[in-house]
């Protein structure tokens, strides 16, 4: 039986607790990582590894495109607050995209 390492992404949800103590609402988005704890009961197999690779590739493409657009926006505007917004949006799109693609491939089953 192979270990499913994806479930450990759920531990990133604990960073959301930091937001409760510091009052910084930016940490509350990390609570979404608790959804990966659902994977704790799933056994790792070849199909899951293949689907992780496919979903990871598409998330990487989203990340690369988002970062390229962020760099272009910072160069065009000259404002570094645009960089913070772009990095946040890119991280959000990459994470949600990965979860959505993985869910799609797991439901598809081929």
C-alpha positions in Angstrom: 0.0 0.0 0.0 1.4 3.4 -1.0 1.2 6.4 1.2 -1.1 9.2 0.0 1.0 12.3 0.6 -1.7 14.7 -0.6 -3.5 14.5 2.7 -0.7 16.4 4.3 -1.7 19.5 2.4 -4.7 19.6 4.8 -2.2 20.6 7.6 -1.8 24.0 5.9 -5.3 24.7 7.2 -3.7 25.2 10.6 -2.3 28.5 9.3 -5.9 29.8 9.3 -5.8 29.6 13.1 -3.0 32.2 13.1 -5.5 34.6 11.7 -7.8 34.1 14.7 -5.0 35.1 17.1 -3.5 37.9 15.1 -6.7 39.4 13.6 -5.2 39.3 10.1 -8.0 38.2 7.8 -5.5 37.2 5.1 -4.8 33.9 6.9 -8.5 32.8 6.8 -8.1 31.5 3.3 -5.8 28.8 4.6 -8.9 27.1 6.2 -9.7 25.9 2.7 -6.8 23.5 2.9 -8.7 21.4 5.4 -10.6 20.0 2.4 -7.5 18.0 1.5 -7.9 16.0 4.7 -10.7 14.2 2.9 -7.9 12.4 1.0 -6.7 10.8 4.2 -9.0 7.8 3.8 -8.1 7.3 0.1 -5.4 4.8 -0.8 -2.7 5.9 -3.2 -2.6 4.0 -6.5 -1.4 4.5 -10.0 -4.5 6.2 -11.2 -4.3 8.7 -8.4 -0.7 9.4 -9.1 -1.5 9.9 -12.8 -4.3 12.3 -11.9 -2.1 14.2 -9.5 0.4 14.7 -12.3 -2.2 15.9 -14.8 -3.8 18.3 -12.3 -0.4 19.5 -11.1 0.7 20.3 -14.7 -2.4 22.4 -15.3 -1.9 24.2 -11.9 1.7 24.9 -12.9 0.6 26.4 -16.2 -1.9 28.6 -14.3 0.8 29.7 -11.9 3.3 30.5 -14.6 0.7 32.5 -16.6 -0.5 34.3 -13.5 3.1 35.2 -12.5 3.9 36.4 -16.0 0.9 38.6 -16.0 1.7 39.9 -12.5 5.3 40.8 -13.6 4.0 42.6 -16.7 1.4 44.5 -14.6 4.1 45.6 -12.1 6.4 46.7 -14.9 3.6 48.6 -16.7 2.2 50.4 -13.6 5.4 50.6 -11.5 3.3 50.0 -8.3 4.3 47.2 -6.0 0.9 46.8 -4.4 -0.1 45.3 -7.7 2.5 42.6 -7.1 1.0 41.7 -3.8 -2.5 41.5 -5.4 -1.2 39.5 -8.3 0.7 37.0 -6.2 -2.4 36.4 -4.0 -4.6 35.9 -7.0 -2.1 33.6 -8.6 -1.8 31.5 -5.5 -5.6 31.3 -5.2 -6.0 30.4 -8.9 -3.3 27.7 -8.7 -4.7 26.1 -5.5 -8.3 26.2 -6.6 -7.4 25.1 -10.1 -5.4 22.1 -8.8 -8.3 21.0 -6.6 -10.8 21.4 -9.4 -8.7 19.6 -11.9 -8.0 16.8 -9.5 -11.6 16.4 -8.6 -12.6 16.4 -12.3 -10.0 13.7 -13.2 -10.9 11.6 -10.2 -14.6 11.7 -11.1 -13.8 11.0 -14.7 -11.9 7.9 -13.7 -9.9 7.1 -16.9 
